[in-house]
Amino acid sequence: MAAISQSHVAIFGTSVSDLFGSSSDGVSGIPLKTLGRARFCQKRRDFSVTAMLRKVKKHEYPWPRDPDPNVKGGPLIHLSPFKPLKEKPKPVTLDFEKPLVEIEKRILDVRKMAEKTGLDFTDQLLSLEKKYQEARKDLYTHLAPIQRLSIARHPNRPTFLDHMFSITDRFVELHGDRAGYDDPAIVTGIGTIDGRNYMFMGHQKGRNTKENIQRNFGMPTPHGYRKALRMMYYADHHGFPIVTFIDTPGAFADLRCEELGQGEAIANNLRTMFGLKVPVISIVIGEGGSGGALAIGCANKLLMMENAVFFVASPEACAAILYKSAKEAPKAAKLLKITAPELCKLRIADGIIPEPLGGAHQDPAWTSQQIKYAINKTMDDLTKMDTETLLQHRMRKFRKIGKVKEGVPIDPIKKVKMKQKEVDDHRPLNLELEGEIEKLKKQILKANESSTKPPQLALAQMIEKLKKEVDHEYAEAAKAMGLNKKLEMLREEFLKVNPEGQLTDPVLMDKIEKFKNKFNQGLSAAPNYARLKYKLDMLKEFSKAKNLSDAAPLKQEVNKKFKELMDRPDIKEKMEALKADVQRSGTSSFGDLDQGLKDRIVGMKQEIEKEMINALKSIGLDAEVVRSNAKALSEKTSLSLVRSKVDNLNVEINKKIEDVVNSSDLKDMIESLKLELAKAAKTPNPESKSKIESLEQQIKKRLSQALSSPDLKRKHEDLKAEISDVVESSAKSPENLKDSLKHEEPRVQTNVGAKSSFV
C-alpha cells in the first residue's frame, strides 16, 4: 500500500486512516482542495515517484460558452486556429491600377477644396466620378493574362477558410494524416450547405505575413496530400460529395519533401480521385500551380473564378526557361493560356464563377455566395448520375482534353533532328486539278486557232470547280492568319441583321470593310498565297474565255447588221458625197472645215448610230454605247502626259477630301450620320429623316468648301486648256478623215437582259 510521508501528514494535521478511509487506491478519500496543494510520494527501498496535479479553472470547456455573435458558424468555429482578423487589411494597389488611384486622388482633392472653400464643385465631382467608373470598367473588362495573375495573387484575396465560414451552415475542421503530421497548408473538414453534407478540402494561404509563414504560403508538403487522401477515403466510405478549393503556387519543393515522397503522394492522390464513387467538384479560387493543384483537382467538374489562373508552370518560371529572363513573364502568360476563358475554350475548365469588378477582395461576401450557388447547381446535376455514369463522366472529362491526329504525315519543316526539305508552295494543292487545267487550256488554244467554239460544258465545270477551290484557299488563308473566328462572327452577325442578304447597316458595313483591309494586308504572308493566286488567275482566264465564246455569235450578228447597214444604197450615196466634199475642201484637220461640212459629218454619224441602234433592237439587244476611232487619240504621247496630270490632280483632290474627312468635326458628323442611319433602319420617322438630311447637307457643304480652294480651281482651269490644245493638235488629216468614213468595225457595248454583256 502506498504511504504518505510523515512530514506531509504533519502539515495536514490528520491521521493516515482519516485521509484514506476505506479507499482501495489510497487517493479517493483526500479532499480536492487539499489534494491540489499536495505532493504524492510512493516510497520504496530503491526509488521514489512524485507527481504534481494541475490546478484547473472551474467549468472549463473546449470552446467558449458565449461565442462571438459576429462570427458565423456557431461555437465549433472556435476549434479552428483561423480567427477573424482584428485589424482590417491594408489596401494594396497593383501596378496596372495606378491610373485609377490618380483619379481617386483628384476626387479627394476636389472634395477637400470644396470643404475648405465652401464652394460648389458638384459638377466637377460628378464628371470625375463618371470618368473613374468608366476607366475602372474599361480596365477590369480588358485585363491581360499577367494582370489577372496579379489579381489572383492579391494579398487581400479571400482564402479557402474565408469562403468556408461564409457559405457553410456548420463546418468542422479535421486534422492529421494518421502518420503523425498535420500540414497547415491543406485544410480539410466536413461542412453543410443548405442541409447537404460535404467533405471540403483546399489549399490555405495566409492573410498576413505571420499566417503565410505558418501556412507555408499555401504550398503543401507530402503530409498535406496524405491528409487529403485520408479524407477522400472517409468521404467515399460515408457517401459525402467532395468539394476541393485550389489556391497554391505549387507543391513545396525542398529536399525534405522529396525525401518524404512528394511525387508519390501526388501520384497516389491522382489515382485515387479517378476511382472515387462520390461526386467531386474542384474550384480554382486563386492560382493553381502544376501538380500541387492537380493533386486535389481531378474532379467531375473544374470551375474557375473569373480572375483565377491555372498553369503547368508559373509565367515567371516559363519566361526564365524560354527567354532567359523573368521580365518576359507577360509574354509567357499570354502564350501559356492560363486564364479562365481560355481554359474553358480548351475544355480544361467547365465553367467560370463571376467576381465583382476589381476582384474577389472588393466584395468577399458576394463572391462567396456566387461560389455557393455554383456548388449547389453543379451538385444537383452530378447527384442525378449513378456510380458508373459518374466514373465514366470523370474519365471522359480528362480524355477529351487535347486533340491527336493519327495517320497524318508530319510536315518536313516541323521534323526535329532531321534534314529539312524544301517545300514547293507554288504548285496547286491538287495535282489532278493542275492536269485538268492544262488540258482545258490546250483545248481552248486549239479552238482559237481553228476558229471553232471552245468546249462550253468543260469550261463551265472548270469554273465551278475553281470557285470552290478559291473559296477553300481563302478560308485556309483566314485560318492561318487567325481571322477565321472573326470571319464566322461577321457572317453570323450579317445573317442576323440582314436575313435577306441585303447589306444596309452602316456599322456592319464598316466592320466588314475593316476586316477586308486587314485580310488583304496579311494575305501575301499566308502560306497558301501562291496556290490561291494561281487558282484566281486560272479562274479569271477561263471566265474571260467563256465570256468571249458566249459573245462570239452576238458579235458576228452585230457585224452582219453593220455591214448590211453600210451597204444600203442611200447610206453609200451619202457617204460618197461626203467624202468628195471633204476632199474638195483641201483642209488638213477637222477643225479647219467649215461649219456646214462639220454639221453634215456629225449628222451623218448620228444617222448611222440611230440606224445601228434600231438594227440591234431588231435582234433583241439594247445598245448603250457606240464608240468610233477613240484609239487614235489614246495612242498620242501628249494625251498620255495629260492623263498623268489628270491622275496627279485626282490624287491631290482625294488627299484634300481625305484631310477634310479625317478632321475631328467632320468625323463626328459622319459617325453621327452612321448612328442615325442604324437607328432609322428601313422605316425612319420624320425626325430621323430631318436629322439625316441635315447631317448630309453639312457634310456636303464641308466637302464643297474644301474643293473650292483657289489653288485647285487654277490647276483645274490650266488642265482644261491643256486638254483642249492636245485635242486640237491631234485632229486628223484629210487622209485620216477619209479613212474614218470607211467601213470600220465599231465597238458596241450591248446588254442582253440584265446579266450578259460583251464588247
Sequence and secondary structure as in RCSB ss.txt:
>XXXX:A:sequence
MAAISQSHVAIFGTSVSDLFGSSSDGVSGIPLKTLGRARFCQKRRDFSVTAMLRKVKKHEYPWPRDPDPNVKGGP
LIHLSPFKPLKEKPKPVTLDFEKPLVEIEKRILDVRKMAEKTGLDFTDQLLSLEKKYQEARKDLYTHLAPIQRLS
IARHPNRPTFLDHMFSITDRFVELHGDRAGYDDPAIVTGIGTIDGRNYMFMGHQKGRNTKENIQRNFGMPTPHGY
RKALRMMYYADHHGFPIVTFIDTPGAFADLRCEELGQGEAIANNLRTMFGLKVPVISIVIGEGGSGGALAIGCAN
KLLMMENAVFFVASPEACAAILYKSAKEAPKAAKLLKITAPELCKLRIADGIIPEPLGGAHQDPAWTSQQIKYAI
NKTMDDLTKMDTETLLQHRMRKFRKIGKVKEGVPIDPIKKVKMKQKEVDDHRPLNLELEGEIEKLKKQILKANES
STKPPQLALAQMIEKLKKEVDHEYAEAAKAMGLNKKLEMLREEFLKVNPEGQLTDPVLMDKIEKFKNKFNQGLSA
APNYARLKYKLDMLKEFSKAKNLSDAAPLKQEVNKKFKELMDRPDIKEKMEALKADVQRSGTSSFGDLDQGLKDR
IVGMKQEIEKEMINALKSIGLDAEVVRSNAKALSEKTSLSLVRSKVDNLNVEINKKIEDVVNSSDLKDMIESLKL
ELAKAAKTPNPESKSKIESLEQQIKKRLSQALSSPDLKRKHEDLKAEISDVVESSAKSPENLKDSLKHEEPRVQT
NVGAKSSFV
>XXXX:A:secstr
     HHHHHHHTS HHHHHTT SSSSTTS HHHHHT  EEEE SS EEEE      TT  SS SS  TTSTT G
GGGGSS    SS       GGGHHHHHHHHHHHHHHHHHHHH    HHHHHHHHHHHHHHHHHHHHS  HHHHHH
HHT TTS  HHHHHHHH SEEEEE   SSS   TTEEEEEEEETTEEEEEEEE   SSHHHHHHTGGG   HHHH
HHHHHHHHHHHHHT  EEEEEEES S  SHHHHHTTHHHHHHHHHHHHTT SS EEEEEEEEEEHHHHHTT   S
EEEEETT EEESS HHHHHHHHTS GGGHHHHHHHHT BHHHHHHTTS  EEE   TT GGG HHHHHHHHHHHH
HHHHHHHHTS HHHHHHHHHHHHHTSS    S    GGG SSS      TTS S HHHHHHHHHHHHHHHHHHHT
T    HHHHHHHHHHHHHHHHHHHHHHHHHTT HHHHHHHHHHHHHH TTS    HHHHHHHHHHHHHHHHHHTT
STTHHHHHHHHHHHHHHHHHHHHHHHHHHHHHHHHHHHHHHTSHHHHHHHHHHHHHHHHH  SSGGGS HHHHHH
HHHHHHHHHHHHHHHHHHTT EEEEEE S HHHHT HHHHHHHHHHHHHHHHHHHHHHHHHHSHHHHHHHHHHHH
HHHHHTTS  HHHHHHHHHHHHHHHHHHHHHHT HHHHHHHHHHHHHHHHHHHHT   HHHHHHHTS    EEEE
EETTTEEE 
